[in-house]
Amino acid sequence: ADTSRIVFPRSLNKLSSRQLETLEQQFLDDPLAIFDVDMLFTRFITQIMRDEFQVKPKMVFGYSLGETSMM
């Protein structure tokens, strides 16, 4: 939930450049948020490759974060 507010800020008014910079810095200072977003984009890419391009791998290989992502 906290990551969502940083990555997708909500406001009734347009955020200023300064406010966006502050949110970006909060994101960069939060390794858990970066991990969450990494996993989210990995899931999106996997879903696109599997569903849209019909790629069906017989095996996968991952290293470091890739090991977690491929699960």
C-alpha positions in Angstrom: 0.0 0.0 0.0 2.8 2.4 0.8 4.6 1.6 -2.4 1.4 2.3 -4.4 1.2 5.8 -2.9 4.8 6.5 -3.9 4.7 5.1 -7.4 1.2 6.2 -8.2 0.7 9.5 -6.3 -2.9 10.7 -5.9 -3.9 14.3 -5.6 -6.8 16.6 -6.4 -4.2 19.1 -7.8 -1.3 18.5 -10.2 1.8 17.7 -8.2 4.6 20.2 -8.5 8.1 19.2 -9.7 9.4 19.5 -6.2 6.7 17.2 -4.9 7.4 14.6 -7.6 11.1 14.8 -6.8 10.4 14.2 -3.1 8.3 11.2 -4.0 11.0 9.9 -6.3 13.6 10.3 -3.5 11.4 8.5 -1.0 11.1 5.6 -3.5 14.9 5.5 -4.1 15.5 5.4 -0.3 13.1 2.5 0.2 14.7 -0.8 -1.0 11.5 -2.8 -0.2 9.5 -0.5 -2.5 12.0 -1.0 -5.3 11.8 -4.8 -4.8 8.0 -4.6 -4.9 8.0 -2.6 -8.2 10.7 -5.0 -9.6 8.4 -8.0 -8.9 5.4 -6.2 -10.3 7.1 -5.4 -13.6 8.5 -8.9 -13.8 5.0 -10.2 -13.5 3.7 -7.9 -16.2 6.4 -8.8 -18.6 5.9 -12.5 -18.0 2.2 -12.2 -18.5 2.6 -10.3 -21.7 5.2 -12.8 -23.1 3.0 -15.7 -22.1 -0.4 -14.4 -23.0 0.2 -12.1 -26.0 3.2 -13.7 -27.6 2.2 -17.3 -26.6 5.8 -18.1 -25.3 5.6 -21.2 -23.2 9.0 -22.0 -21.7 9.9 -25.6 -20.8 12.4 -24.3 -18.2 13.6 -21.1 -16.7 16.8 -19.8 -15.3 17.3 -16.9 -12.9 20.2 -15.3 -11.0 19.9 -13.2 -7.9 16.6 -11.3 -8.1 15.7 -13.4 -11.2 15.5 -16.5 -9.0 12.8 -14.9 -7.0 11.1 -13.3 -10.0 10.9 -16.6 -11.9 9.0 -18.3 -9.2 
